[in-house]
Amino acid sequence: MELKGKTAVVTGSSRGIGKAIALKLADLGANIVLNSTPASDAIDAVEKEIREKGVKALTIKCNVGCFKEVQEMFETISKNFDSIDILVNNAGITKDNLLIRMSEEDWNEVIDTNLKSVFNCAKAAAKYMIKQKSGKIINISSVSGLVGAPGQANYSSAKAGMIGFTKAAAKELASRGITVNAVAPGFIESRMTDKLSDALKEEYMRNIPLKRFGTPDDVANLTAFLASDKSNYLTGQVIHIDGGMVM
Ligand SMILES: NC(=O)c1ccc[n+]([C@@H]2O[C@H](COP(=O)([O-])OP(=O)(O)OC[C@H]3O[C@@H](n4cnc5c(N)ncnc54)[C@H](OP(=O)(O)O)[C@@H]3O)[C@@H](O)[C@H]2O)c1
């Protein structure tokens, strides 16, 4: 697989899965636009690591849940790169609570960060991809969006919404040479899953036929395939990467 000369935007790439995806795409030769919230200081080290691979890197810190900030982000990207070829909608958060205890604020924040961000970024990127007549959009959903998870009414709704979005956008953009696919990871070792209790981790493990948690690299390898020409005949799909947890 080769991505030389392509430009990839990876949201939420300061750590975890997004960082692994950004590094993998850079290994394959893509120039990388990194993104995190304005509060992140970890992303500067990621930018350095990417530059050391001999590709261009640009960091734009903004809240991807905010329409205006995302519009500005893509204007900056278009001024710095000749094309926008790959968009990975990876930024995400959890704010778990039982439905009856979940605040409106936690519902809104999770929906905006995980789902509205996908609309914001894909709408902005599609403008450039349509002109180029090519593009790859990859949405990092979750098994929670497929089967639901207790305590995650907000997160499961957002991740399920991403799947509906993926299929609608895939149908709309196919004639323009743009593919849109979703990846549904299971339990992947990252800061997001570090905070879960040991009891919950054991319960997840019992339901994973491959008997290990996934790594950010597992997700990055699949995303790299979806970002490459090797996946050109694949669109509107949701690919599970979960050690067999959901089948
Ligand atoms: N880990 C899993 O088991 C798992 C399973 C299924 C799906 N996923 C999905 O995979 C994606 C990555 O998860 P992860 O485990 O790598 O999470 P993580 O380690 O918590 O990283 C989340 C990333 O998103 C960024 N982010 C959060 N809110 C943002 C915002 N409003 N605007 C821009 N960036 C924002 C964070 O930036 P800061 O550094 O600024 O906070 C960070 O770079 C998420 O969409 C998650 O839902 C994860």
PDBQT file of the ligand as one rigid body, heavy atoms in Angstrom, charges set to zero:
ROOT
HETATM    1  N1  LIG A 301     -10.627   2.615  22.752  1.00  0.00    +0.000 N 
HETATM    2  C1  LIG A 301     -11.622   1.839  22.369  1.00  0.00    +0.000 C 
HETATM    3  O1  LIG A 301     -11.805   0.715  22.882  1.00  0.00    +0.000 OA
HETATM    4  C2  LIG A 301     -12.556   2.276  21.279  1.00  0.00    +0.000 A 
HETATM    5  C3  LIG A 301     -13.523   1.356  20.849  1.00  0.00    +0.000 A 
HETATM    6  C4  LIG A 301     -14.385   1.722  19.841  1.00  0.00    +0.000 A 
HETATM    7  C5  LIG A 301     -14.307   2.976  19.273  1.00  0.00    +0.000 A 
HETATM    8  N2  LIG A 301     -13.372   3.864  19.710  1.00  0.00    +0.000 N 
HETATM    9  C6  LIG A 301     -13.348   5.175  19.093  1.00  0.00    +0.000 C 
HETATM   10  O2  LIG A 301     -12.062   5.429  18.573  1.00  0.00    +0.000 OA
HETATM   11  C7  LIG A 301     -11.801   6.836  18.625  1.00  0.00    +0.000 C 
HETATM   12  C8  LIG A 301     -10.480   7.068  19.353  1.00  0.00    +0.000 C 
HETATM   13  O3  LIG A 301     -10.569   6.507  20.652  1.00  0.00    +0.000 OA
HETATM   14  P1  LIG A 301      -9.323   6.395  21.641  1.00  0.00    +0.000 P 
HETATM   15  O4  LIG A 301      -9.574   5.209  22.467  1.00  0.00    +0.000 OA
HETATM   16  O5  LIG A 301      -8.048   6.525  20.903  1.00  0.00    +0.000 OA
HETATM   17  O6  LIG A 301      -9.588   7.695  22.543  1.00  0.00    +0.000 OA
HETATM   18  P2  LIG A 301      -8.596   8.657  23.362  1.00  0.00    +0.000 P 
HETATM   19  O7  LIG A 301      -7.312   7.980  23.654  1.00  0.00    +0.000 OA
HETATM   20  O8  LIG A 301      -9.398   9.206  24.469  1.00  0.00    +0.000 OA
HETATM   21  O9  LIG A 301      -8.298   9.823  22.294  1.00  0.00    +0.000 OA
HETATM   22  C9  LIG A 301      -9.325  10.679  21.866  1.00  0.00    +0.000 C 
HETATM   23  C10 LIG A 301      -8.780  11.716  20.901  1.00  0.00    +0.000 C 
HETATM   24  O10 LIG A 301      -9.868  12.564  20.495  1.00  0.00    +0.000 OA
HETATM   25  C11 LIG A 301      -9.482  13.916  20.713  1.00  0.00    +0.000 C 
HETATM   26  N3  LIG A 301     -10.666  14.749  20.981  1.00  0.00    +0.000 N 
HETATM   27  C12 LIG A 301     -11.572  14.594  21.980  1.00  0.00    +0.000 A 
HETATM   28  N4  LIG A 301     -12.506  15.553  21.890  1.00  0.00    +0.000 NA
HETATM   29  C13 LIG A 301     -12.186  16.323  20.824  1.00  0.00    +0.000 A 
HETATM   30  C14 LIG A 301     -12.757  17.471  20.218  1.00  0.00    +0.000 A 
HETATM   31  N5  LIG A 301     -13.891  18.021  20.672  1.00  0.00    +0.000 N 
HETATM   32  N6  LIG A 301     -12.140  18.011  19.135  1.00  0.00    +0.000 NA
HETATM   33  C15 LIG A 301     -10.994  17.480  18.658  1.00  0.00    +0.000 A 
HETATM   34  N7  LIG A 301     -10.396  16.390  19.186  1.00  0.00    +0.000 NA
HETATM   35  C16 LIG A 301     -10.993  15.822  20.249  1.00  0.00    +0.000 A 
HETATM   36  C17 LIG A 301      -8.512  13.856  21.883  1.00  0.00    +0.000 C 
HETATM   37  O11 LIG A 301      -7.732  15.044  21.896  1.00  0.00    +0.000 OA
HETATM   38  P3  LIG A 301      -7.161  15.716  23.278  1.00  0.00    +0.000 P 
HETATM   39  O12 LIG A 301      -5.783  15.159  23.449  1.00  0.00    +0.000 OA
HETATM   40  O13 LIG A 301      -7.147  17.163  23.004  1.00  0.00    +0.000 OA
HETATM   41  O14 LIG A 301      -8.103  15.318  24.373  1.00  0.00    +0.000 OA
HETATM   42  C18 LIG A 301      -7.713  12.613  21.514  1.00  0.00    +0.000 C 
HETATM   43  O15 LIG A 301      -6.766  12.931  20.519  1.00  0.00    +0.000 OA
HETATM   44  C19 LIG A 301     -13.003   7.466  19.315  1.00  0.00    +0.000 C 
HETATM   45  O16 LIG A 301     -13.909   7.943  18.359  1.00  0.00    +0.000 OA
HETATM   46  C20 LIG A 301     -13.611   6.306  20.055  1.00  0.00    +0.000 C 
HETATM   47  O17 LIG A 301     -14.978   6.493  20.292  1.00  0.00    +0.000 OA
HETATM   48  C21 LIG A 301     -12.501   3.530  20.715  1.00  0.00    +0.000 A 
ENDROOT
TORSDOF 0
